Amino acid sequence: MAANSRTLEIKVISAENLQLDRKPIKKNASVTVRTDTNSQFRTTDMDTEGGAYPRWNETLVLDLPTHSKSITVEVQCKTSSSVRTIGTATIPASDFVGGYVPEGYLHFLSYRLRDHKGERNGIINISVSMEAQKMYAYASSTTWSHSTMGFPAIGNKSFGSGVVTGVPVWYGVYQKDY
């Protein structure tokens, strides 16, 4: 994962009421997920049995650039002559990035698909989670008689060994009832 992107895990679960030329599709549906920059995309395997209600339960992993505003989910169907787009949904990144939920939170989302004319054409069910950025703890021994453990401090290393140590404390423990 590059420093200017985040890893996105998208589980394509299922779709509902997919139609091609106003008739329910019979089989061979797949899903492609793209970033808004179209620099990356991933595609599921083809569902050959689900018809208008296909199931994939397949996880796709993408690097989402930090400047991306959305991802696009596109459902396609393989016909005897070509691969046709059934419907598309553009999902704003704000639906699963930021806000008051922690990174790694699993969002279950359903979106209306639109065909090339902009008309409703089914629903796509997905789950999305942003992989939490990894933090590494460092341990070091100093000339002191003990070792320190924590995260490296930026800047002034003259005090201690340049390692920051934090201990989570629940504030309610220290409140007194008067």
Salt bridges, closest charged atoms under 4 A:
ASP21 OD1 - ARG84 NH2 3.16
GLU119 OE1 - ARG22 NH2 3.26
GLU131 OE2 - LYS134 NZ 3.42
